[in-house]
């Protein structure tokens, strides 16, 4: 059994939307107040042991007496918030994570998570879902939903769409063994280059919608400037109660349109990555990829935008969990000199500039495609590591 996340698009009514927004606020309030308390506690006495999730839940009961409105919130979600804060706070002191930050209601994406307790989450007729404190609402998803549900996360996207992400326990699909191994080099002109000669082209989804997105980005900037100028003018002369920036409908419309195009670009890119990784996992039992340091590569300002579009890190994460699900093997290797060593005879021909896409080995005279040669070297390194292990 493996844990999987299933994202359902949900359609709450106006009252349910108010409850969801209320739960966002309640969880944000608990997070910020608990974090503030833990910071002050550590500043006053650094030798005190850090509070655990159980201690935070005990303090939460006191919070609820002081702030009666918290009782209206979904109770298990507040406990999950305490657990997340405890892990984030402890992760910082173990030097594994950044220090937890305070949450803002202005952040465009909001979410909270609830535990599955006493069938408080239920699927009805494969069309409706019952959620804790929210009741029944319609959902949209083509996949069948397993009966074992662990958690449900309610999310609101930057485009004001609502989702219920179910963490479920599911028996993974068994893929047939192919007894094949493949090395993968990741590039710019081609997203994925395989050692068997296959290439997956880079698709610039950001360029496809660039004109439409830029059209609304210009209007967003202009409408924001106009709104701020109007607010300052009314404040200066005391004409009337000035609006907040969020009360200017033209500004909000432009902001929503920019968010919609950004979301569409992200969804298209993710869909493309899912199709590539699924095909690789289906066809090969062992996949070897290079350990790219994307942060260093992004320092090249001429290629930074293109590299960011490639989403190499997301591609690697997809391969990691899909290989784990389907019983395939993934190896991560150091790509040092993989583009300059001959995959046929092992001769080191020295560093090649990025403009050199093909070269002939001076030792064995074989002709190489730079990227395919690198992917073959990556596979060879992976096979050597697999033998050692």
ChimeraX attribute file (.defattr): number of C-alpha atoms within 10 A of each C-alpha:
attribute: neighborCount
match mode: 1-to-1
recipient: residues
	/A:1	9
	/A:2	12
	/A:3	16
	/A:4	19
	/A:5	16
	/A:6	17
	/A:7	19
	/A:8	20
	/A:9	15
	/A:10	21
	/A:11	18
	/A:12	20
	/A:13	13
	/A:14	9
	/A:15	9
	/A:16	16
	/A:17	15
	/A:18	13
	/A:19	18
	/A:20	24
	/A:21	15
	/A:22	17
	/A:23	25
	/A:24	21
	/A:25	20
	/A:26	21
	/A:27	25
	/A:28	21
	/A:29	18
	/A:30	21
	/A:31	21
	/A:32	17
	/A:33	14
	/A:34	20
	/A:35	19
	/A:36	13
	/A:37	12
	/A:38	18
	/A:39	13
	/A:40	11
	/A:41	16
	/A:42	13
	/A:43	11
	/A:44	10
	/A:45	9
	/A:46	11
	/A:47	9
	/A:48	10
	/A:49	9
	/A:50	15
	/A:51	13
	/A:52	15
	/A:53	18
	/A:54	13
	/A:55	12
	/A:56	19
	/A:57	17
	/A:58	11
	/A:59	13
	/A:60	19
	/A:61	13
	/A:62	11
	/A:63	16
	/A:64	14
	/A:65	11
	/A:66	10
	/A:67	10
	/A:68	10
	/A:69	11
	/A:70	22
	/A:71	13
	/A:72	13
	/A:73	19
	/A:74	22
	/A:75	18
	/A:76	15
	/A:77	22
	/A:78	24
	/A:79	22
	/A:80	19
	/A:81	22
	/A:82	25
	/A:83	17
	/A:84	15
	/A:85	23
	/A:86	22
	/A:87	15
	/A:88	17
	/A:89	22
	/A:90	18
	/A:91	15
	/A:92	13
	/A:93	12
	/A:94	8
	/A:95	9
	/A:96	10
	/A:97	13
	/A:98	11
	/A:99	13
	/A:100	18
	/A:101	13
	/A:102	13
	/A:103	14
	/A:104	12
	/A:105	12
	/A:106	7
	/A:107	8
	/A:108	12
	/A:109	13
	/A:110	22
	/A:111	19
	/A:112	23
	/A:113	23
	/A:114	23
	/A:115	21
	/A:116	19
	/A:117	12
	/A:118	6
	/A:119	12
	/A:120	14
	/A:121	21
	/A:122	17
	/A:123	17
	/A:124	12
	/A:125	7
	/A:126	15
	/A:127	13
	/A:128	16
	/A:129	20
	/A:130	17
	/A:131	19
	/A:132	20
	/A:133	15
	/A:134	17
	/A:135	13
	/A:136	19
	/A:137	16
	/A:138	17
	/A:139	21
	/A:140	15
	/A:141	13
	/A:142	9
	/A:143	10
	/A:144	8
	/A:145	16
	/A:146	15
	/A:147	11
	/A:148	13
	/A:149	21
	/A:150	16
	/A:151	20
	/A:152	25
	/A:153	17
	/A:154	22
	/A:155	22
	/A:156	19
	/A:157	15
	/A:158	18
	/A:159	17
	/A:160	14
	/A:161	13
	/A:162	21
	/A:163	22
	/A:164	24
	/A:165	19
	/A:166	25
	/A:167	20
	/A:168	20
	/A:169	17
	/A:170	17
	/A:171	13
	/A:172	15
	/A:173	9
	/A:174	9
	/A:175	14
	/A:176	12
	/A:177	13
	/A:178	11
	/A:179	9
	/A:180	10
	/A:181	19
	/A:182	23
	/A:183	26
	/A:184	26
	/A:185	28
	/A:186	22
	/A:187	16
	/A:188	14
	/A:189	13
	/A:190	15
	/A:191	22
	/A:192	23
	/A:193	22
	/A:194	25
	/A:195	22
	/A:196	13
	/A:197	12
	/A:198	11
	/A:199	17
	/A:200	14
	/A:201	13
	/A:202	16
	/A:203	17
	/A:204	16
	/A:205	16
	/A:206	19
	/A:207	12
	/A:208	11
	/A:209	14
	/A:210	14
	/A:211	11
	/A:212	13
	/A:213	19
	/A:214	13
	/A:215	13
	/A:216	19
	/A:217	17
	/A:218	13
	/A:219	17
	/A:220	21
	/A:221	14
	/A:222	13
	/A:223	21
	/A:224	20
	/A:225	13
	/A:226	14
	/A:227	20
	/A:228	14
	/A:229	12
	/A:230	15
	/A:231	17
	/A:232	13
	/A:233	13
	/A:234	14
	/A:235	14
	/A:236	9
	/A:237	8
	/A:238	10
	/A:239	9
	/A:240	9
	/A:241	9
	/A:242	14
	/A:243	14
	/A:244	10
	/A:245	15
	/A:246	11
	/A:247	11
	/A:248	15
	/A:249	11
	/A:250	15
	/A:251	20
	/A:252	15
	/A:253	15
	/A:254	21
	/A:255	20
	/A:256	17
	/A:257	18
	/A:258	21
	/A:259	20
	/A:260	17
	/A:261	19
	/A:262	17
	/A:263	15
	/A:264	14
	/A:265	20
	/A:266	14
	/A:267	13
	/A:268	14
	/A:269	18
	/A:270	16
	/A:271	10
	/A:272	14
	/A:273	21
	/A:274	16
	/A:275	10
	/A:276	17
	/A:277	18
	/A:278	14
	/A:279	11
	/A:280	19
	/A:281	20
	/A:282	16
	/A:283	17
	/A:284	18
	/A:285	21
	/A:286	23
	/A:287	26
	/A:288	25
	/A:289	25
	/A:290	23
	/A:291	17
	/A:292	17
	/A:293	10
	/A:294	14
	/A:295	11
	/A:296	9
	/A:297	13
	/A:298	15
	/A:299	10
	/A:300	11
	/A:301	10
	/A:302	9
	/A:303	12
	/A:304	15
	/A:305	12
	/A:306	16
	/A:307	19
	/A:308	14
	/A:309	19
	/A:310	22
	/A:311	15
	/A:312	20
	/A:313	14
	/A:314	13
	/A:315	19
	/A:316	19
	/A:317	12
	/A:318	18
	/A:319	24
	/A:320	18
	/A:321	15
	/A:322	21
	/A:323	22
	/A:324	14
	/A:325	19
	/A:326	19
	/A:327	18
	/A:328	19
	/A:329	18
	/A:330	22
	/A:331	19
	/A:332	17
	/A:333	16
	/A:334	13
	/A:335	17
	/A:336	13
	/A:337	16
	/A:338	22
	/A:339	26
	/A:340	20
	/A:341	20
	/A:342	27
	/A:343	22
	/A:344	16
	/A:345	12
	/A:346	13
	/A:347	14
	/A:348	16
	/A:349	16
	/A:350	10
	/A:351	10
	/A:352	14
	/A:353	7
	/A:354	7
	/A:355	6
	/A:356	9
	/A:357	12
	/A:358	13
	/A:359	17
	/A:360	14
	/A:361	19
	/A:362	12
	/A:363	13
	/A:364	12
	/A:365	12
	/A:366	13
	/A:367	14
	/A:368	18
	/A:369	14
	/A:370	20
	/A:371	24
	/A:372	24
	/A:373	27
	/A:374	29
	/A:375	29
	/A:376	26
	/A:377	27
	/A:378	31
	/A:379	27
	/A:380	19
	/A:381	21
	/A:382	25
	/A:383	19
	/A:384	10
	/A:385	13
	/A:386	12
	/A:387	7
	/A:388	7
	/A:389	6
